[in-house]
Amino acid sequence: MSIEVDYRFPPGIEAQRQAKVIAVGQTAGTWDDRFVHREDSLKRHLAEVVSVETDEQGYSIARVRFPELNVENDIASLLTMIFGKYSLAGAAKVVGVHLPQTYGRMPKVGITGIRERVGVRDRPLIMAIYKPALGLSAEDHAAILEQVADAGLDIIKDDEIMGDLAVAPTLKRLEACRRVLDEVKAKTGRTVLYAVNVTGTADKLIEKARLLVREGANALLLNVLTYGFSVLEALAADPEINVPIFAHPAFAGAMCASADTGLAYSVVLGTLMAHGGADAVLYPAHYGSLPFDLQEEQKIRDNLRSRNVFPVPSAGIHPGIVPKAIADYGKDVILNAGTGIMEHPDGAAAGVRAFFEALERLQNGRSFELETLPAGALRRAIEKWGKL
């Protein structure tokens, strides 16, 4: 089995030569006569340049094939091999990583499991974010959850910057919100997922996640790129952590935004997350509030779905985007809204209802033009945020 990686070099770079440097320097390296007796073994570890092509912009795309025996079936050793030292060498960007289906981890829960847990199989899921991000008490979180859960919300998550802070410690937030989740379950039979942000140093984070699950957490949020892919993999492998893991893209821009260095968003948020064990992955939608490339978004979506991982387009999602989002994604998508729910003119519950009104209106083939909308939550949302 082998691993193939696509490197993009800007005009003026000798792509064939640099690809060869990567193939040799990132694997066995060179050797002299002292190791001739080991030559057959050493050659088994060498990568090879498969092809070099030029795209429409004049960039060179070189594909290098690496032996799978050089890595440990994880993301950390993979990244070290394909771009570790060479990432310091100058202009080159990893734009594609092609892994065997067996490489890494499949999600424990994924699309099918998340749908089973919330009991929804025939429509997109609606997800909210606690806002304001910081400064709320644990009871404030519970009060917000009560509003949106009663309105039919499927999933809510902590903001990624909400850590285990004195104003609302993680266990206190979970305790307060768990009471609401239990009440909703008893009253309606519905399960609402609350993705609690799990944080801490490496020696404590896994045990904290286990504790949260023991205390009733039914989903976790992880800032994978700041805490590390190894943490994601450890959470995904742990039998005690039997809840979906929602992967947040914080820090992705530092790794991916440059045109000529780093890694493509579709590699980091698509391929690596999908092979690292995430159950759902958040990333910006190209029509949201953060600049994002449509083709990269589509690659992320397809890479995730190929391994049963839920795509979660985010950042600036509001009810007026629903027709475009469903056209792009169909039903297997989680629509994640922060201000698009929490800052609805009539309150957070109305923000949730506006999304469900949008889904129903779309299903019935009705217009989203403002003058055609009846009074209600969706109309108020379109008046505030408009539509695509």
C-alpha positions as CSV (number, residue, x, y, z in Angstrom):
1,M,0.0,0.0,0.0
2,S,1.2,3.6,-0.7
3,I,0.3,7.2,0.1
4,E,0.3,9.7,-2.7
5,V,0.7,13.5,-2.1
6,D,0.2,16.4,-4.5
7,Y,2.6,19.4,-4.0
8,R,2.0,22.7,-5.8
9,F,4.9,24.8,-6.7
10,P,4.6,28.4,-8.0
11,P,6.1,29.4,-11.4
12,G,9.9,29.7,-11.4
13,I,10.4,26.6,-9.1
14,E,12.0,23.5,-10.7
15,A,9.1,21.2,-9.7
16,Q,10.7,18.0,-10.8
17,R,13.9,18.7,-8.9
18,Q,12.0,19.8,-5.7
19,A,9.7,16.8,-5.9
20,K,12.7,14.6,-6.0
21,V,14.2,16.4,-3.0
22,I,11.0,15.7,-1.1
23,A,10.8,12.0,-2.2
24,V,14.4,11.4,-1.0
25,G,14.8,13.8,1.8
26,Q,11.4,13.0,3.5
27,T,12.1,9.3,3.4
28,A,15.3,7.3,3.5
29,G,17.6,10.0,2.3
30,T,20.9,9.3,0.5
31,W,23.6,6.7,1.5
32,D,27.1,5.9,0.6
33,D,29.1,2.7,0.1
34,R,29.0,1.9,3.8
35,F,25.4,0.9,3.5
36,V,25.4,-0.9,0.2
37,H,24.7,-4.1,2.1
38,R,21.4,-2.5,3.2
39,E,20.5,-1.1,-0.1
40,D,17.5,-3.4,-0.8
41,S,16.0,-2.5,2.6
42,L,16.7,1.2,2.2
43,K,15.1,1.4,-1.2
44,R,11.9,0.0,0.2
45,H,11.5,3.2,2.2
46,L,12.2,5.6,-0.6
47,A,9.4,7.7,-2.1
48,E,9.2,8.3,-5.9
49,V,8.0,11.1,-8.1
50,V,5.0,9.9,-10.0
51,S,4.1,12.8,-12.2
52,V,4.6,16.6,-12.7
53,E,1.9,18.6,-14.5
54,T,1.2,22.3,-15.0
55,D,-2.2,23.8,-14.1
56,E,-4.0,26.7,-15.8
57,Q,-2.4,29.3,-13.5
58,G,1.1,28.1,-14.4
59,Y,1.6,26.3,-11.1
60,S,3.3,22.9,-11.2
61,I,1.6,20.0,-9.4
62,A,3.9,17.2,-8.5
63,R,2.7,13.9,-7.2
64,V,4.9,11.9,-4.9
65,R,4.2,8.3,-3.8
66,F,5.3,7.3,-0.3
67,P,5.6,3.8,1.1
68,E,3.0,3.3,3.8
69,L,5.5,1.3,5.9
70,N,7.2,4.6,6.7
71,V,4.4,5.8,8.9
72,E,2.4,4.6,11.9
73,N,-1.2,4.7,10.7
74,D,-1.7,8.1,12.4
75,I,-1.8,11.7,11.3
76,A,1.2,12.9,13.2
77,S,3.7,10.6,11.6
78,L,2.0,11.2,8.2
79,L,2.4,14.9,8.5
80,T,6.0,14.5,9.6
81,M,6.8,12.4,6.6
82,I,5.0,14.3,3.8
83,F,5.8,17.9,4.9
84,G,7.8,17.9,8.1
85,K,11.3,19.3,7.4
86,Y,10.5,20.3,3.9
87,S,7.8,22.8,5.1
88,L,10.8,25.0,6.1
89,A,12.3,25.0,2.6
90,G,10.2,27.7,0.9
91,A,7.4,27.9,-1.6
92,A,5.5,24.6,-1.8
93,K,1.9,23.7,-0.7
94,V,0.3,20.3,-0.1
95,V,-2.9,20.4,-2.1
96,G,-3.9,16.7,-2.0
97,V,-3.3,13.7,0.2
98,H,-4.5,10.3,-1.1
99,L,-4.7,7.7,1.6
100,P,-5.7,4.1,1.6
101,Q,-9.2,3.7,3.0
102,T,-7.8,1.7,5.9
103,Y,-5.4,4.4,7.0
104,G,-6.2,6.1,10.3
105,R,-9.6,5.8,12.0
106,M,-13.2,5.8,10.9
107,P,-15.6,7.8,13.0
108,K,-17.2,5.9,15.9
109,V,-20.5,7.7,15.4
110,G,-20.5,9.7,12.1
111,I,-23.5,10.7,10.0
112,T,-25.5,7.6,10.6
113,G,-24.8,7.5,14.3
114,I,-25.6,11.2,14.9
115,R,-28.9,10.8,13.1
116,E,-29.8,7.8,15.2
117,R,-29.0,9.6,18.4
118,V,-31.1,12.7,17.6
119,G,-33.8,10.6,15.8
120,V,-33.8,12.6,12.6
121,R,-33.2,10.8,9.3
122,D,-34.9,12.8,6.6
123,R,-33.7,16.4,6.8
124,P,-30.6,18.5,7.6
125,L,-29.8,19.0,11.2
126,I,-29.9,22.4,12.9
127,M,-27.1,23.4,15.3
128,A,-26.6,26.5,17.4
129,I,-23.7,28.1,19.3
130,Y,-23.8,29.6,22.7
131,K,-23.6,33.4,22.3
132,P,-22.2,35.6,23.9
133,A,-19.1,33.4,23.8
134,L,-17.7,34.4,27.1
135,G,-19.1,35.9,30.3
136,L,-22.2,33.8,30.7
137,S,-22.7,31.7,33.8
138,A,-23.6,28.0,33.7
139,E,-27.2,28.9,34.5
140,D,-27.2,31.4,31.6
141,H,-26.1,28.5,29.3
142,A,-29.0,26.4,30.6
143,A,-31.5,29.2,30.1
144,I,-30.4,29.6,26.5
145,L,-30.5,25.9,25.9
146,E,-34.1,25.7,27.3
147,Q,-35.3,28.3,24.7
148,V,-33.7,26.7,21.7
149,A,-34.4,23.1,22.7
150,D,-38.1,23.8,23.2
151,A,-38.1,25.3,19.7
152,G,-36.8,22.0,18.2
153,L,-33.0,22.5,17.9
154,D,-31.0,19.3,17.2
155,I,-27.5,20.3,18.5
156,I,-25.9,23.1,20.4
157,K,-22.2,23.6,21.0
158,D,-19.9,25.7,23.2
159,D,-18.0,28.4,21.4
160,E,-14.5,27.2,20.7
161,I,-13.0,29.9,22.9
162,M,-15.0,28.8,25.9
163,G,-12.6,26.8,28.1
164,D,-12.7,25.5,31.6
165,L,-13.1,29.1,33.0
166,A,-14.0,30.3,36.4
167,V,-17.1,32.2,35.2
168,A,-18.6,28.9,33.9
169,P,-16.5,25.8,34.6
170,T,-17.0,23.0,32.1
171,L,-18.6,20.6,34.6
172,K,-20.9,23.2,35.9
173,R,-22.0,24.1,32.4
174,L,-22.6,20.4,31.7
175,E,-24.5,19.9,35.0
176,A,-26.8,22.9,34.3
177,C,-27.4,22.0,30.7
178,R,-27.9,18.3,31.4
179,R,-30.9,19.1,33.5
180,V,-32.5,20.8,30.5
181,L,-31.6,18.0,28.1
182,D,-33.2,15.5,30.5
183,E,-36.3,17.6,30.8
184,V,-36.6,17.8,27.0
185,K,-36.1,14.1,26.7
186,A,-38.8,13.3,29.3
187,K,-41.3,15.8,27.9
188,T,-40.8,15.2,24.1
189,G,-38.8,12.0,23.7
190,R,-36.2,14.1,21.7
191,T,-32.5,13.9,22.2
192,V,-30.7,17.2,21.8
193,L,-26.9,17.0,21.6
194,Y,-24.7,19.4,23.5
195,A,-21.1,19.4,22.3
196,V,-19.0,20.4,25.3
197,N,-15.7,22.0,24.6
198,V,-13.0,19.7,26.0
199,T,-9.7,21.4,26.9
200,G,-6.6,21.0,29.0
201,T,-3.0,19.8,28.7
202,A,-2.3,16.5,27.0
203,D,-1.9,14.6,30.3
204,K,-5.3,15.8,31.5
205,L,-7.5,16.2,28.5
206,I,-8.4,12.6,27.8
207,E,-9.3,11.9,31.4
208,K,-11.4,15.1,31.4
209,A,-13.3,13.9,28.3
210,R,-13.9,10.6,30.0
211,L,-15.2,12.4,33.1
212,L,-17.5,14.6,31.0
213,V,-19.0,11.5,29.3
214,R,-19.5,9.8,32.7
215,E,-21.3,12.9,33.9
216,G,-23.7,12.8,30.9
217,A,-22.0,14.7,28.0
218,N,-23.6,13.3,24.8
219,A,-21.1,15.1,22.4
220,L,-17.7,16.7,22.6
221,L,-16.1,19.7,20.8
222,L,-12.4,19.7,20.1
223,N,-10.1,22.4,18.7
224,V,-8.2,19.7,16.8
225,L,-5.5,22.0,15.2
226,T,-4.5,23.7,18.5
227,Y,-4.6,20.6,20.6
228,G,-3.3,18.2,18.0
229,F,-4.5,15.4,15.7
230,S,-3.1,12.9,18.2
231,V,-5.6,14.1,20.8
232,L,-8.4,13.6,18.3
233,E,-7.2,10.1,17.6
234,A,-6.9,9.3,21.2
235,L,-10.4,10.5,21.9
236,A,-11.7,8.6,18.9
237,A,-10.0,5.4,20.0
238,D,-11.0,5.5,23.6
239,P,-13.9,3.1,24.3
240,E,-15.2,5.2,27.2
241,I,-15.7,8.2,24.9
242,N,-18.7,6.8,23.0
243,V,-20.1,10.1,21.9
244,P,-19.7,12.1,18.7
245,I,-16.6,14.4,18.4
246,F,-17.2,17.7,16.7
247,A,-14.0,19.0,15.2
248,H,-13.5,22.8,15.1
249,P,-11.3,24.5,12.5
250,A,-9.7,27.1,14.8
251,F,-6.1,27.8,13.6
252,A,-6.7,26.4,10.1
253,G,-6.0,29.7,8.5
254,A,-2.5,29.8,10.0
255,M,-1.8,26.4,8.3
256,C,-3.8,26.9,5.0
257,A,-4.4,30.5,4.0
258,S,-1.2,31.1,2.1
259,A,-1.4,30.5,-1.6
260,D,2.2,29.1,-1.8
261,T,2.9,27.4,1.5
262,G,1.3,25.2,4.1
263,L,-1.5,22.7,3.3
264,A,-4.8,23.1,1.5
265,Y,-8.0,23.5,3.6
266,S,-9.4,20.4,1.9
267,V,-6.4,18.4,3.1
268,V,-6.5,19.6,6.7
269,L,-10.3,20.0,7.3
270,G,-11.3,17.2,4.9
271,T,-8.8,14.3,4.4
272,L,-6.9,14.5,7.8
273,M,-10.0,15.1,9.9
274,A,-11.8,12.3,8.1
275,H,-8.9,9.9,8.7
276,G,-8.3,11.2,12.2
277,G,-11.6,10.0,13.7
278,A,-13.8,13.1,13.8
279,D,-17.6,12.5,13.6
280,A,-18.5,16.0,12.3
281,V,-16.2,18.8,11.1
282,L,-17.0,22.5,11.1
283,Y,-15.5,24.8,8.4
284,P,-16.5,28.1,6.7
285,A,-19.1,28.1,4.0
286,H,-18.1,30.1,0.9
287,Y,-21.3,32.2,1.3
288,G,-20.8,32.9,4.9
289,S,-18.9,35.6,6.9
290,L,-15.4,34.3,6.3
291,P,-13.7,34.2,2.8
292,F,-13.6,30.7,1.5
293,D,-13.1,29.0,-1.8
294,L,-16.0,27.1,-3.3
295,Q,-13.9,24.3,-4.7
296,E,-12.1,23.7,-1.4
297,E,-15.5,23.6,0.4
298,Q,-16.8,21.0,-2.0
299,K,-13.6,18.9,-1.6
300,I,-14.0,19.1,2.2
301,R,-17.7,18.0,2.0
302,D,-16.9,15.1,-0.3
303,N,-13.8,14.0,1.6
304,L,-15.8,13.9,4.9
305,R,-18.8,12.1,3.5
306,S,-16.7,9.5,1.9
307,R,-15.9,8.3,5.5
308,N,-19.4,8.9,7.0
309,V,-18.3,12.2,8.6
310,F,-20.9,15.0,8.9
311,P,-20.0,18.2,7.1
312,V,-20.9,21.3,9.1
313,P,-20.7,24.5,7.0
314,S,-20.5,27.4,9.4
315,A,-19.6,31.1,9.9
316,G,-22.4,33.5,8.9
317,I,-25.1,30.9,8.4
318,H,-28.6,32.3,8.7
319,P,-32.1,31.2,7.5
320,G,-31.8,33.1,4.2
321,I,-28.9,30.9,3.2
322,V,-31.0,27.6,3.6
323,P,-32.0,27.3,-0.1
324,K,-28.4,27.7,-1.3
325,A,-27.0,25.4,1.4
326,I,-29.5,22.6,0.6
327,A,-28.8,22.9,-3.1
328,D,-25.1,22.5,-2.3
329,Y,-25.4,19.8,0.3
330,G,-28.8,18.0,0.2
331,K,-30.0,16.6,3.5
332,D,-26.8,15.2,4.9
333,V,-25.5,18.4,6.4
334,I,-25.5,20.2,9.8
335,L,-26.4,23.8,9.4
336,N,-24.5,25.6,12.2
337,A,-25.6,29.1,13.2
338,G,-24.4,31.4,16.0
339,T,-25.7,34.9,15.5
340,G,-28.1,33.5,12.9
341,I,-30.0,32.0,15.7
342,M,-29.0,33.8,18.9
343,E,-29.5,37.3,17.4
344,H,-32.8,36.8,15.8
345,P,-34.9,39.9,16.4
346,D,-37.5,37.9,18.4
347,G,-35.0,35.8,20.4
348,A,-33.1,32.6,20.1
349,A,-36.2,30.3,19.9
350,A,-37.5,32.3,17.0
351,G,-34.1,31.9,15.4
352,V,-34.5,28.1,15.5
353,R,-38.1,28.3,14.2
354,A,-36.9,30.4,11.3
355,F,-34.6,27.6,10.2
356,F,-37.4,25.1,10.3
357,E,-39.8,27.4,8.5
358,A,-37.1,27.8,5.8
359,L,-36.7,24.0,5.5
360,E,-40.5,23.5,5.2
361,R,-40.9,26.4,2.7
362,L,-38.1,25.0,0.6
363,Q,-39.6,21.5,0.7
364,N,-42.9,22.9,-0.5
365,G,-41.2,24.8,-3.4
366,R,-42.3,28.2,-2.1
367,S,-40.5,31.5,-2.8
368,F,-38.2,33.2,-0.3
369,E,-38.9,36.7,-1.7
370,L,-39.7,38.9,1.3
371,E,-43.1,40.0,-0.1
372,T,-44.2,36.4,-0.3
373,L,-43.4,35.5,3.3
374,P,-46.1,35.4,5.9
375,A,-45.5,37.1,9.3
376,G,-43.4,35.0,11.5
377,A,-39.8,34.0,12.4
378,L,-38.6,33.4,8.9
379,R,-39.8,36.7,7.6
380,R,-38.2,38.5,10.5
381,A,-34.9,36.7,9.8
382,I,-35.0,37.6,6.1
383,E,-35.7,41.2,6.9
384,K,-32.6,41.3,9.1
385,W,-30.1,39.1,7.1
386,G,-31.6,38.9,3.6
387,K,-31.3,35.8,1.4
388,L,-29.1,34.4,-1.2
